[in-house]
């Protein structure tokens, strides 16, 4: 597996987890970019937007444009992936609880 694919799959999981950690399960793309940098995934805003659009296409998030950022909200499908009830191809699998 190539490094770009691994980074994308990990970034997508990181985005879903960051959304799930919020009371309203919502964050904007700038804040998600900061969260990705915590995990040494340093990419420009447009890259983050591309990943968010991909997540929207497969139904894991919804997106709302707000000025120059995108506001992402976790969907039930995205939460089901985090809960390990389903596996979404292209997103890293979360670790088992306690694992």
N, C-alpha and C positions, 0 to 999 in steps of 0.2 A: 504494500500500500504506500502511495507516495505521501510526502510530508504535507503538501497543500491540502490533500483530502483529509488527513488526520487533523490538521489545524481547523479546517472548516467544521468537521464533525464535533470536535471538542468545543469550538466557539458556539455552535448551535445549542449544545447541552448547557453550556455556561449561561447563555442568554435565557433559556427556559428556567433554569434554577434561579437566576436573578429575579425574573418576573414572579416566580412562585414565592420568593421571600418577601415580596411587598404585600402590604395589607390589601391593596386593591389589584394586585397582580399586574401592575402597569408601570412602565418606565419609558423614558424617551431614549432615542438612539445615542445621544451624547452621553447620558449616564451609563448606558449599556457599553459604550466604548471604553469608559473608565473602568467598568467591571472587567472587561476583557483584558485590559492592560494589567490588572492585578494578577492575571494568570499568564503574563508575558505574551499575550496575543495583541501585538501593536499593529493596527491596520487603520487606514484612513476612513473617514465617515462614510464615503461611498461604498466601501467594502462592507461595513456594518449594515448599511441600507440594503445591499444586495442579499446578505444573509437573512435579514428580516423579511425581505420580499420572498425569498425561498421558503422560509418558515410559514409565511402567510399562504403561499401556493399549496403547501401540503396540509394546511389547516391547523397548525400548532399555535399560531398567534393571529390576532387581528391587528391591523395597522390603521392609524389615523394620522394624516399629514398635519403638522402644526408648525407653520413657518418653514425653517430650514431643517427641522428634525422630523422624525417619524415617531409616533407614540405607539408602542407595542403593548398588547394585552394578551395574557395567556388564555388559551382556549381549553375546553374540556379534553380535547385530543392531546394537546401539549401536556396537560397534567397527567393524563393516563400514561404517557410515555415516561414521565418522571416517576410515577408510581409503579412502573414496570408491568402494567397491565397489558400494554401493547409495545411493540418495537417499531419505531419509525426508521426506515432505511435512510441513511444519510445523517443521522444524529447519533452521537456516541451514546451507548447504553449507560444509564446511571448505575452506580454501584448498589449492591444490595444493602438494605439498612443494616448498620452495624458492621458493614464489610470494608 
